Amino acid sequence: MKRPLIFTDLDGTLLDHGTYSCQPAYPALKLIREKNIPLIFCSSKTRKEIEHYRRLLDNHDPFVTENGGGIFIPEGYFDLSTLPPNLVTIKEPGYTVIRLGAPYALLRRAVRELRAEGFAITGFGDMTAAEVVGLTGLDAEQATMAKERDFDEPFTFSGGAADVEKLCENIRRKGFCSTKGVFFHILGKSDKGKAVDILSTLFRQRWGKITVVALGDSPNDLSMLRHADYPVAIRKPDGGHDPNLDLPHSIKTDGIGPAGWNEVVLQLLRTLDSDWQPTT
């Protein structure tokens, strides 16, 4: 009997691209709570941003910040004695944090170096909260939370495909990686897939057999979807699906953003009921 886990991106996936509302997904979210299924936010958002949505949705499960940079595990949630010794863990109030990402100060230094090399990039660390508001549509409080980063720096860059390729190559030469969601990102060797693998292992040790569902809409979700039994590509506001997420066994939603999220999660939970009965 396999227990389901759900890993989900936020922006453009569970949250509407323009309004940041998850209201269209309320029926599926209600069913997830009733069935006691872990819902793990796996996003480019910061700790404070994700904690905001966890409070709104009364979520108490682990979560993954800044494109896999940090795994936040609530105190007492798992027996962590089996974690591999090479993983860096930090005790913080209420959490054990597994740090997979590069320190933010090193990413900011790389951004400054790239700008000095002629790349017209602007990171969140170069912007005021008001500028982040204008760029993202977040309110002032949310924009301030989005700037409080630990492992990943979103940035803007305008240029053609060749310019982007050259920028990404220079980022690799500095020992970092890049990815793209709503914005470009510079980060360390972390990604969402590594975080999903670690958490899936912990859940497997706790329960035995599990089934992993993962939902995302952008290239930075690809590694997460690759680690799922049921990878779900969420339809974008332009009506298409990101071609980077076209895995051989991926599910593509008809609905856009949280409406598509709701549609597929309800469908999958009906399917998985035949192999699993909810427990309290």
Backbone as a ProteinNet text record, in pm:
[ID]
protein_1_A
[PRIMARY]
MKRPLIFTDLDGTLLDHGTYSCQPAYPALKLIREKNIPLIFCSSKTRKEIEHYRRLLDNHDPFVTENGGGIFIPEGYFDLSTLPPNLVTIKEPGYTVIRLGAPYALLRRAVRELRAEGFAITGFGDMTAAEVVGLTGLDAEQATMAKERDFDEPFTFSGGAADVEKLCENIRRKGFCSTKGVFFHILGKSDKGKAVDILSTLFRQRWGKITVVALGDSPNDLSMLRHADYPVAIRKPDGGHDPNLDLPHSIKTDGIGPAGWNEVVLQLLRTLDSDWQPTT
[TERTIARY]
84.3	0	88.5	77	162.3	93.9	169.1	119.2	157.8	65.2	100.1	163.1	255.8	313.6	291.8	270.1	253.4	355.9	442.5	536.6	484.4	483.1	428.6	509.2	528.7	573.7	461.4	494	392.5	356.9	445.6	412.9	374.9	254.6	209.2	159.5	167.7	127.6	12.9	43.5	-62.9	-116.6	-31.8	-71.3	-90.8	-197.5	-223.9	-108.6	-71.5	43.2	26	-95.9	-117.8	-163.6	-251.1	-311.5	-247.4	-167.4	-106.4	-212.8	-330.8	-437.4	-436.4	-471.6	-485.2	-631.6	-723.5	-865.3	-919.3	-881.8	-935	-895.2	-790.5	-743.5	-804.1	-896.4	-950.3	-1013.1	-1090.2	-1147	-1040.3	-932.4	-825.4	-750.8	-727.4	-658.3	-739	-870	-956.4	-946.2	-945.9	-936.4	-801.2	-695.7	-562	-559.5	-620.5	-625.2	-707	-819.2	-904.5	-833.2	-751.5	-681.8	-545	-511	-384.7	-264.4	-263.7	-155.5	-54.9	73.6	171.4	170.9	168	174.2	299	397.3	529.8	553.3	561.3	588.7	736	761.1	897.1	910.6	965.3	948.4	1079	1079.7	1190.3	1171.1	1058	1030.2	1117.5	1127.9	1208.9	1133.4	1207	1146.8	1027	1043.8	934.8	814.2	838.7	726.6	649.4	722.7	656	584.3	645.2	578.1	446.5	442.8	318.9	208.2	239.2	137.5	107.7	204.4	176.9	75.6	89.9	-7.9	-146.5	-151.6	-279.9	-351.6	-275.7	-334.5	-325.2	-282.3	-270.5	-187.2	-73.8	15.9	126.5	157.4	256.9	364.4	373.8	469.5	603.1	707.6	834.2	814.6	911	906.1	1046.6	1053.1	1181.5	1185.5	1288.9	1299.8	1399.7	1382.1	1480.7	1541.3	1450.1	1492	1579.8	1542.8	1615.4	1731.2	1747.4	1860.5	1852.1	1731.5	1714.7	1591.3	1604.7	1491.4	1462	1341.2	1302.1	1209.8	1257.4	1183.4	1136.2	1005.2	955.6	1009.7	1034.8	1090.8	1003.7	1067	997.7	924	930.6	855.3	913.1	1046.2	1114.5	1217.3	1255.1	1377.1	1491.4	1573.8	1678.4	1812.3	1813.3	1940.2	1994.8	1909.1	1952.9	2003.5	2004.1	2052.3	2199	2237.4	2378.5	2465.1	2582.9	2666.7	2720	2716.5	2767.8	2670	2545.5	2448.9	2472.4	2467.4	2486.4	2351.8	2340.1	2215.7	2239.2	2138.9	2145.3	2019.7	2035.9	1921.9	1876.5	1749.2	1688.8	1560.5	1511.2	1389.1	1274.6	1231.2	1119	1154.4	1280.2	1317.8	1456.3	1476.9	1610.5	1617.6	1721.6	1737.6	1850.8	1821.2	1925.5	1967.3	2092.3	2139.7	2204.2	2143.5	2196.2	2254	2213.7	2249.2	2375.2	2417.8	2534.5	2495.2	2587.2	2557.2	2522.2	2424.6	2373.9	2483	2572.6	2677.4	2764.3	2790.5	2871.7	2795.7	2665.9	2585	2580.2	2568.3	2566.5	2699.9	2809.6	2940.9	2951.4	2898.3	2900.2	2817.8	2703.5	2621	2698.7	2767.5	2846.5	2958.3	3021.5	3128.6	3074	2959.6	2899.3	2862.4	2812.7	2779.2	2906.4	3014.5	3141.6	3197	3158.9	3203.2	3116.1	3015.8	2935.8	2796.1	2756.2	2621.3	2524.8	2421.2	2324.3	2222.9	2267.6	2178	2151	2030	1988.8	1922.8	1984.7	1931.4	1834.8	1759.9	1670.1	1748.5	1872.1	1954.8	1994.7	1980	2008.4	1885.1	1768.7	1642.8	1590.6	1516.3	1440.4	1314.7	1250.2	1124.6	1021	1020.7	925.1	950.2	1076.2	1107.6	1064.5	1077.9	1031.5	879.1	810.6	665.1	628	695.6	664.7	694.3	793.7	834.2	746.5	698.5	632.2	481	434.8	294.3	267.8	372.2	357.2	323	265.3	247.9	379.3	384.6	511.1	565.9	476.5	521.5	578	508.9	556.1	686.7	700.8	824.3	942.7	920	1026.2	1067.5	969.4	1000.8	1076.7	1042.7	1108.4	1254.8	1291.6	1429.7	1516.2	1454.4	1530.4	1572.6	1680.4	1718.5	1839.5	1849.6	1958.4	2042.2	1979.3	2047.1	2034.7	1966.1	1930	1904.9	1952.6	1929.4	1854.5	1728.3	1657.6	1714.1	1714.6	1763.7	1693.7	1696.9	1645.2	1761.7	1738.5	1840.1	1768.5	1803.4	1742.8	1849.3	1814	1907.5	1853	1911.4	1869.5	1921.2	1887.8	1926.4	2077.5	2151.8	2298	2352.4	2291	2334.8	2308	2191.1	2156.7	2252.7	2284.1	2376.9	2514.5	2559.8	2690.6	2688.7	2580.1	2566.5	2569.3	2492.2	2486.9	2623	2696.9	2830.8	2922.8	2914.3	2997.3	2958.7	2830	2786.3	2845	2844.7	2903.3	3052.5	3122.3	3266.3	3297.5	3204.4	3224	3187.2	3141.4	3109.1	2965.7	2879	2738.8	2651.2	2522.5	2425.2	2322.8	2247.7	2139.1	2014.9	1901.4	1774.8	1676	1555.1	1456.8	1318.4	1252.5	1110.7	1043.6	981.6	933.8	1052.8	1163.4	1288.1	1400.8	1513.6	1637	1682.8	1759.2	1812.9	1957.8	2040.5	2174.4	2176.3	2230.6	2229.3	2348.7	2364.8	2473.2	2438.9	2491.1	2470.2	2337.9	2255.2	2126.8	2022.8	1920.1	1802.5	1685.7	1566.6	1447.8	1449.2	1505.3	1506.2	1584.5	1699.3	1778.6	1700.3	1627.3	1546.4	1433.4	1368.7	1261.2	1315.4	1432.5	1492	1519.3	1572.9	1603.3	1474.6	1375.3	1250.2	1176	1178.4	1113.2	1176.9	1308.8	1378.8	1334.9	1321.6	1278	1134.9	1046.5	909	905.4	991	994.8	1041.5	1139	1185.6	1076.3	989.7	882.8	764.2	729.7	606.4	626.2	744.7	762.1	734.4	637.5	610.6	538	583	520.6	499.7	409.3	388.8	409.1	496.9	532.3	462.1	385.7	323.5	397.5	432.5	499	436.3	413.1	346.4	428.2	448.6	522.6	491.3	542.7	508.7	627.6	749.5	864.1	988	1092.1	1214.1	1276.2	1263.4	1323.3	1249.1	1137.6	1063.4	1101.1	1183	1210.6	1272.2	1372.8	1438	1340.7	1249.1	1146.8	1055.1	1010.4	920.2	988.2	1117.9	1190.7	1195.2	1179	1182.8	1044.4	943.5	805.5	754.6	667.2	594.5	488.3	432.2	330.8	375.1	453.5	494.3	383.6	350.8	240.2	290.7	269.6	304	179	186.6	72.3	65.7	-53	-72.8	-50.5	14.3	48.3	-62.6	-59.5	-162.7	-173.3	-64.1	-70.8	-135.5	-176.4	-245.3	-155.5	-24.3	68.7	129.1	208	285.6	432.9	513.3	655.8	714.6	777.6	830.2	938.9	1005.6	1109.1	1052.3	922.5	860.2	792.7	824.9	760.6	828.7	810.5	865.3	778.5	833.7	756.6	627.3	625.2	506.9	440.7	467.8	411	262.3	191.3	49.4	40.9	-37.1	-51.4	-193.8	-202.8	-334.4	-404.4	-536.3	-616.7	-631.8	-656.6	-672.7	-539.9	-548	-430	-403.6	-276	-237.4	-312.9	-366.7	-433.2	-559	-623.7	-738.8	-694.1	-582.6	-527.4	-475.1	-415.4	-364.8	-479.7	-589.7	-707.3	-760.4	-768.9	-821.7	-742.2	-610.7	-527.6	-514.2	-501.2	-488.2	-614.3	-731.5	-855.3	-860.1	-819.3	-819.1	-721.7	-599.9	-499.4	-539.2	-597.1	-635	-746.2	-834.4	-935.8	-869	-767.6	-696.1	-617.1	-547.6	-461.5	-540.3	-667.8	-750.1	-757.3	-746.1	-755	-635	-524.5	-403	-369	-454.3	-420.7	-547	-558.1	-669.6	-614.4	-678.7	-626.2	-623.4	-525.4	-513.3	-511.1	-541.5	-538.1	-399.9
-119.1	0	125	206.7	324.2	449.4	528.3	655.1	766.2	854.4	962.7	1082.1	1146.9	1275.7	1371.5	1498.4	1598	1708.5	1725.1	1836.1	1937.5	2063.5	2162.1	2291.4	2340.2	2476.8	2571.1	2698.7	2796.1	2890.2	2983.1	3084.8	3021.2	3052.7	3001.1	2857.6	2796	2655.5	2646.8	2647	2652.8	2796	2894	3035	3092.5	3167.9	3233	3326.4	3326	3403.3	3552.8	3602.3	3745.8	3789.2	3710.5	3751.6	3687.1	3582.2	3505.4	3438.4	3417.3	3349.3	3200.4	3117.2	2973.6	2930.7	3025.6	2994.2	2886.4	2885.7	2779.4	2638.4	2627.1	2495.5	2453.3	2530.8	2499.6	2360.5	2312.4	2177.3	2069.4	2075.5	1976.2	1994.1	2117.5	2142.5	2087.3	2100.7	2047.4	1894.8	1830.9	1685	1636.9	1709.9	1674.5	1677	1779.1	1786.6	1671	1641.2	1533.3	1398.6	1377.9	1250.8	1247.4	1358.8	1365.5	1336.3	1397.3	1378.9	1493.8	1464.3	1572.1	1657	1788.5	1884.7	1968.6	1949.8	2006.4	2116.2	2239.9	2352	2348.5	2355	2344.4	2456	2568.4	2692	2770.3	2870.9	2967.2	3073	3070.1	3169.4	3148.8	3254.5	3251	3182.4	3159.2	3098.2	3180.4	3311.6	3393.4	3394.1	3394.8	3390	3258.7	3147.1	3017.1	3003.4	3052.9	3048	3125.8	3233.3	3310.7	3222.4	3146.5	3060.6	2937.6	2889.7	2778.9	2821.6	2943.8	2992.8	3006.7	3061.8	3079.6	2947.1	2842.3	2712.9	2611.9	2657	2569.6	2445.9	2470.4	2362.8	2344.9	2220.3	2192.4	2094.9	2075.1	1979.8	2047.9	1969.3	2029.5	2114.6	2201.5	2282.4	2309.5	2344.5	2362.9	2504.9	2578.4	2718.6	2738.3	2846.8	2902.9	2798.6	2734.4	2637.9	2525.4	2475.2	2361.3	2398.9	2528	2570.8	2523.6	2519.5	2478.9	2392.6	2287.4	2202.6	2232.4	2277.8	2312.8	2203.2	2133.5	2021.6	2060.7	2067.5	2104.3	2011.2	2068.2	1994.1	1873.5	1754.2	1632.2	1563.7	1618.5	1561.3	1427	1417.7	1294.1	1254.7	1128.2	1082.4	1111.6	1208.4	1252.8	1184.2	1082.2	1014.4	938.4	912.1	835.5	924.3	1054.8	1143	1115.1	1116.8	1099	1204.7	1166.9	1261.8	1377.4	1362.3	1469.8	1586.5	1568.4	1676.9	1778	1906.5	2013.9	2045.6	2025.2	2055.1	2166.8	2252	2366.9	2365.2	2383.9	2393.9	2539.2	2561.2	2692.9	2677.1	2783.9	2770.9	2707.5	2589.3	2520.5	2429.3	2432.1	2354.8	2293.6	2184.6	2146.2	2182.5	2255.7	2301.4	2223.2	2160.2	2095.4	2195.8	2240.2	2342.2	2275.2	2292.9	2239.7	2348.7	2472.5	2581.5	2656.5	2745.9	2830.8	2948.4	2997.1	3115.3	3235.9	3311.1	3423.2	3527.6	3548.7	3649.8	3616.3	3488.2	3448.9	3471.8	3450.1	3475.1	3623.9	3706.2	3850.7	3898.1	3840.8	3878.6	3840.1	3722	3678.4	3772	3819.1	3913.6	4041.6	4093.1	4215.8	4193.3	4077.1	4045.6	4037.3	3973.6	3960.8	4097.6	4184.7	4319.2	4393.7	4377.1	4439.8	4384.4	4261	4198.5	4239.5	4324.3	4378.1	4321.9	4231.5	4175.7	4266.9	4309.2	4402.7	4325	4275.4	4199.8	4279.3	4263.6	4331.5	4229.5	4205.1	4108.1	4171.4	4087.2	4138.6	4217.4	4176.9	4247.8	4386.9	4418.1	4551.9	4641.8	4583.2	4655.1	4694	4802.9	4835.8	4748.7	4744.3	4669.9	4726.7	4859.5	4922.3	4878	4862.3	4815.4	4670.8	4589	4450.5	4447.6	4536.9	4547.8	4576.7	4676	4712.1	4601.9	4521.2	4415.1	4290.8	4264.2	4136.9	4147.4	4263.7	4274.8	4232.9	4195	4164.6	4292.1	4277	4396.1	4425.4	4537.4	4582	4481.5	4423.1	4325.2	4200.7	4151.8	4032.4	4060.2	4180.2	4215.5	4219.5	4269.3	4270.7	4128.4	4038.9	3898.3	3834.8	3873.4	3815.6	3856.6	3967.4	4014.8	3950.7	3885	3825.4	3684	3674.3	3549.9	3485.3	3353.4	3276	3199.7	3148.3	3050.6	3077.1	3179.7	3193	3340.8	3391.1	3530.9	3539.7	3584.4	3610.3	3736.7	3739.4	3859.8	3877.6	3999.8	4030.9	4045.7	4008.3	4020.2	4025.7	4124.1	4134.6	4105.4	4020.6	3984.5	3868	3843.5	3731.9	3599.7	3492.9	3358.3	3344.3	3405.3	3396.4	3468.1	3582.7	3657.1	3576.4	3513	3431.5	3314.3	3251.8	3137.9	3180.4	3297.6	3346.7	3378.3	3439.2	3469.1	3340.9	3240.1	3113.4	3044.7	3054.9	2996.5	3065.9	3199.4	3271.8	3238	3216.1	3174.5	3037.7	2945.6	2812.4	2823	2910.1	2926.2	2974.6	3043.5	3091.8	2984.9	2869.1	2759.8	2758	2834.4	2838.9	2785.7	2775.5	2729.3	2839.6	2824.7	2918.7	2839.6	2900.1	2840.3	2951.6	2916.1	3019	2975.9	3066	3052.7	3176.4	3254.8	3386.4	3474.9	3459.4	3532.5	3433.8	3485.6	3409.1	3397.7	3291.5	3273.1	3226.6	3275.6	3221.3	3153.1	3032.3	2951.9	2857.6	2783.2	2686.7	2556.7	2446.9	2316.4	2251.7	2325.4	2271.9	2279.7	2196	2207.9	2141.1	2161.4	2107.5	1954.9	1892.3	1747	1684.1	1743.3	1690.1	1697.3	1807.5	1821.9	1719.5	1698.9	1599.4	1460.4	1428	1296.4	1274.6	1377	1364.5	1347	1429.8	1420.3	1290.1	1246.4	1119.6	1003.7	1006.5	902	901.5	1019.6	1027.6	976.1	1011.1	960.3	808.9	759.1	615.4	538.9	594.8	531.2	531.4	630.3	642.4	552.8	541.5	474	348.3	331.5	222.1	273.5	214.6	251.1	385.6	467.4	597.4	619.3	710.1	755.9	907.3	953.5	1095.8	1165.3	1268.3	1357.1	1490.2	1547.2	1678.2	1763.9	1891.7	1982.9	2110.5	2151.4	2273.8	2327.1	2446.8	2511.1	2566.3	2562.4	2632.5	2544.2	2587	2506	2472.7	2562.3	2532	2421	2374.2	2261.9	2127.1	2127.9	2004.4	1897.2	1933.5	1831.7	1773.8	1854.6	1805.5	1704.9	1738	1649.1	1517.6	1522.8	1400.2	1300.5	1347	1258.9	1210.7	1239.5	1205	1083.7	1008.8	901.9	961.2	1073.5	1145	1290.5	1320.3	1459.1	1534.9	1653.6	1730.9	1866.4	1894.5	2023.5	2111.2	2224.1	2313.8	2408.7	2424.3	2512.7	2658.8	2733.4	2872.4	2966.3	3093.5	3188.1	3207.1	3181.2	3195	3073	2975.8	2857.6	2739.1	2758.5	2649.6	2590	2486.4	2424.2	2444.8	2464.9	2485.8	2361.9	2378.2	2261.3	2187.4	2254.8	2189.2	2079.6	2085.4	1989.2	1874.6	1858.6	1756.6	1621.8	1565.9	1434.1	1325.4	1207.6	1102.6	1065.5	1070.3	1027.7	1142.7	1268	1381	1398	1450.9	1484.8	1634.5	1675.2	1817.8	1862	1969.7	2014.8	2091.3	2084.9	2169.6	2308.8	2313.4	2440.9	2511.5	2641.6	2725.7	2744.9	2739.9	2769	2685.1	2748.5	2670.8	2597.7	2644.8	2570.1	2435.9	2436	2310	2222.3	2284.8	2212.8	2137.7	2206.9	2147.4	2028.8	2050.2	1948.2	1818	1827.6	1707.6	1642.2	1722.2	1662.9	1585.1	1640.8	1566.7	1435.7	1442.5	1322.6	1218.3	1261.7	1167.6	1104.8	1183.3	1126.7	1024.1	1043.5	940.5	813.2	827.9	712.3	640.5	718.7	659.3	598.1	634.4	575.7	424.1	370.5	225.8	153.8	229.1	167.2	211.8	297.6	354.6	407.6	386	440.2	541	659.1	762.7	718.1	772.7	745.2	877	873.6	995.8	1016.8
0	0	0	-101.1	-116.5	-63.5	14.2	64.9	-31.5	-70.9	-162.3	-91.5	-162.1	-122.5	-239	-208.3	-313.3	-293.2	-394.1	-398.4	-499.3	-462.2	-555.3	-558.4	-678.4	-699.5	-655.5	-637.2	-597.8	-712.8	-747.1	-848.4	-981.7	-1029.4	-1158.5	-1153.3	-1036.7	-1020.9	-920.7	-792.3	-692	-678.1	-707.1	-698.5	-837.6	-854.8	-983	-1019.9	-1147.2	-1195.6	-1169.2	-1178.9	-1164.6	-1027.4	-963.6	-837.2	-714.2	-733.2	-624.1	-534.8	-589.2	-516.2	-550.2	-450.3	-475.4	-464.7	-468.2	-446.9	-540.6	-670.5	-757.3	-713.6	-629.9	-585.5	-452.3	-396.2	-264	-253.8	-353.3	-338.3	-320.9	-400.6	-387.2	-255.7	-214.8	-88.1	29	23	128.4	134	17.5	12.6	64.8	33.7	82.8	235.5	294.6	441	498.6	435.3	485.4	480.6	379.1	362.6	432.3	497.9	572.4	482	364.4	268.3	282.6	296.7	304.2	176.3	194.9	84.8	107.3	21.2	42	-61.4	-14.5	-103.6	-142.5	-273.1	-328.1	-430.9	-389.2	-463.6	-472	-558.9	-560.1	-451.2	-382.8	-280	-156.6	-76.7	44.4	158.1	265.7	385	432.7	446.1	500.3	407.2	276.3	182.2	196	202.5	211.8	345.7	452.9	582.7	579.6	504.4	488.1	430	325.4	263.1	347.8	423.1	514.4	621.1	671.6	770.2	706.5	585.7	518.9	496.9	466.7	433.2	547.2	663.7	781	747.4	684.1	640.9	744	778.7	882.3	834.3	704.5	648.3	618.1	590	547.5	422.3	395.1	273.9	223.6	94.9	25.9	-29.6	5.4	-34.4	-148.2	-219.1	-311.9	-406.5	-480.1	-582.7	-528.7	-410.6	-354.2	-265.3	-236.1	-153.7	-10.1	45.1	184	203.7	284.3	323.6	469.5	497.9	633.6	687.4	790.1	848.1	987.5	1009.1	1142.1	1250.2	1365	1476.8	1511	1519.2	1555.5	1442	1321.4	1208.8	1165.4	1159.9	1118.8	1224.2	1220.5	1285.9	1188.3	1221.1	1128.7	1154.4	1239.5	1270.3	1150.2	1050.5	933.4	820.4	840.1	733.3	702.5	574.4	540.2	608.1	657.6	732.2	647.6	513.9	429.1	414.8	459.8	450.6	562.2	525.6	623	686.5	817.9	888.3	988.7	1002.1	1091.7	1177.9	1306.7	1397.1	1403.6	1374.2	1387.7	1468	1530.1	1610.5	1531.8	1576.7	1514.2	1398.9	1352.5	1233.4	1247.9	1173	1128.2	980.9	943.9	805.5	740.8	627.6	547.5	440.8	448.2	354.1	233.6	118.6	-6.8	-95.5	-74.1	-164.3	-123.7	-213.3	-189.5	-100.5	-17.7	62.9	-24.8	18.3	-61	-88.8	6.9	-13	-133.5	-156.3	-271.8	-402.3	-401	-520.6	-553.5	-450.5	-473.8	-530.5	-482	-536.6	-683.5	-718.5	-858.4	-946.2	-896.3	-973.1	-1000.2	-899.3	-917.9	-1019.2	-1013.9	-1109.3	-1251.4	-1267.7	-1400.8	-1457.4	-1371.4	-1418.2	-1460.6	-1386.3	-1421.8	-1552.2	-1586.3	-1711	-1830.1	-1806.3	-1915.7	-1929.7	-1839.7	-1846	-1769.9	-1836.2	-1776	-1693.1	-1579	-1492.3	-1364.8	-1314.9	-1192	-1101.1	-986.3	-891.8	-794	-724.7	-621.5	-516.3	-491.8	-394.5	-439	-567.8	-619.6	-616.8	-588.1	-597.4	-459.5	-455.9	-336.5	-332.6	-215.7	-205.5	-302.2	-319.3	-410.8	-554.5	-591.6	-726.6	-746.5	-643.3	-651.5	-665.4	-594.1	-607.4	-752.6	-813.8	-951.4	-1050.4	-1019.8	-1111.2	-1098.7	-977.6	-951.3	-928.2	-885.1	-846.8	-703.5	-628.4	-486.7	-410.8	-291.4	-209	-136.5	-64.5	-5	95.6	176.4	276.1	209.2	106.9	36.3	-37.3	-94.9	-165.4	-68.8	51.3	152.2	187.5	201.8	230.1	114.4	-9.6	-127.4	-137.1	-73.5	-77.1	30.6	128.5	239	200.4	126.5	60.6	128.7	112	171.5	70.6	-38.9	-124	-273.9	-316.8	-458.3	-486.6	-599.7	-636.1	-768.7	-765.6	-891.9	-956.5	-1088.3	-1155.8	-1289.5	-1338.8	-1471.4	-1567.1	-1692.9	-1797.6	-1930.9	-2009.8	-2143.1	-2247.3	-2339.7	-2446	-2524.4	-2638	-2720.3	-2667.7	-2739	-2695.3	-2682.7	-2774.8	-2769.5	-2646.8	-2610.7	-2491.8	-2365.2	-2361.1	-2244.6	-2232.4	-2344.3	-2342.5	-2292.2	-2335.8	-2291.5	-2142.8	-2096.4	-1953.7	-1872.2	-1913.8	-1840.3	-1837.6	-1947.2	-1951.2	-1851.5	-1842.5	-1746.6	-1602.4	-1578.7	-1445.5	-1412	-1507.2	-1484.3	-1455.6	-1525.6	-1502.9	-1362.4	-1302.4	-1166	-1062.6	-1109.9	-1019.6	-971.5	-1039.9	-1001.2	-1114.2	-1086.1	-1184.6	-1209.5	-1315.4	-1343.9	-1382.4	-1359.6	-1398.8	-1424.5	-1466.1	-1498	-1452.4	-1382.4	-1350	-1404.5	-1317.8	-1359.7	-1393.8	-1318.6	-1341.1	-1367.9	-1414.8	-1413.4	-1267.5	-1238.8	-1104.2	-1114.4	-1023.3	-1004.5	-867.8	-863.9	-742	-743.2	-633.6	-625	-695.2	-644.5	-708.1	-665.4	-595.9	-549.9	-660.2	-648.2	-733.5	-661.1	-712.4	-646.2	-641.2	-744.1	-749.5	-635.8	-599	-488.2	-357.9	-340	-219	-216.4	-330.1	-338.2	-306.3	-355.6	-331.6	-182.7	-115.2	27.5	108.4	80.6	155.9	124.9	-0.5	-35.4	39.4	53.7	128.8	274.3	334.3	473.6	489.6	396.5	403.4	380.9	293.1	265.6	390.8	461.6	584.5	691.3	685.5	784.1	751.8	623.4	583.4	498.8	441.3	345.1	205	138.2	-0.4	-9.8	-105.4	-128	-277.7	-310	-446.9	-449.1	-536.1	-539.1	-655.7	-622.6	-721.3	-714.6	-830	-832.7	-941	-908	-1000.5	-1016.2	-1143.2	-1170.6	-1308.4	-1336.9	-1464.6	-1540.5	-1481.8	-1540.3	-1544.1	-1618.6	-1626.6	-1491.3	-1393.3	-1262.9	-1188.3	-1244.5	-1185.7	-1247.3	-1351.5	-1425.1	-1335.8	-1256	-1172.8	-1070.8	-1021	-927.8	-996.7	-1117.3	-1189.6	-1226.1	-1252.8	-1288	-1172.6	-1050.1	-933.2	-892.5	-973.8	-936.2	-1012.4	-948	-1017	-1108.6	-1064.6	-1143.5	-1160	-1266.1	-1290.2	-1363.5	-1315.8	-1371.2	-1420.2	-1548.5	-1607.7	-1609.4	-1542.9	-1529.2	-1649.8	-1701.8	-1816.6	-1777.6	-1867.7	-1842	-1890.7	-1848.4	-1891.2	-2042	-2116.1	-2262.9	-2328.9	-2248.8	-2300.8	-2329.9	-2320.4	-2349.2	-2223.4	-2243.2	-2135.9	-2167.5	-2064.5	-2088.7	-2156.9	-2274	-2346.5	-2270	-2175.6	-2096.5	-2007.1	-1980.2	-1889.4	-1963.2	-2089.3	-2173	-2152.2	-2032.3	-2001.2	-2063.9	-2090.8	-2158.4	-2087.8	-1953.1	-1879.8	-1804.9	-1846.8	-1773.5	-1803.8	-1706.6	-1719.5	-1745.3	-1843.8	-1875.1	-1839.7	-1764.6	-1722.1	-1834.4	-1834.6	-1923.3	-1862.6	-1731.4	-1663.7	-1643.3	-1623.5	-1604.8	-1456	-1416.4	-1278.8	-1177.9	-1070.9	-964.8	-1010.7	-1117	-1169.7	-1226.5	-1299.7	-1350.2	-1238.1	-1137.9	-1020	-953.8	-933.7	-870.5	-951.9	-1080.2	-1173.2	-1163.9	-1170.5	-1176.1	-1038.6	-932.4	-799.2	-762.3	-790.3	-762.8	-841.2	-967.3	-1052.3	-999.3	-962.3	-915	-781.9	-692.7	-563.1	-577.4	-674	-700.5	-750.5	-836.5	-890.2	-781.6	-696.9	-595.9	-481.3	-465	-359.1	-367.9	-490	-506.4	-446.6	-423.9	-374.7	-233.2	-175.7	-46	19.7	147.7	223.8	324	336.4	425	570.2	644.4	786.5	862.4	985.5	1066.8	1122
[MASK]
++++++++++++++++++++++++++++++++++++++++++++++++++++++++++++++++++++++++++++++++++++++++++++++++++++++++++++++++++++++++++++++++++++++++++++++++++++++++++++++++++++++++++++++++++++++++++++++++++++++++++++++++++++++++++++++++++++++++++++++++++++++++++++++++++++++++++++++++++++++++

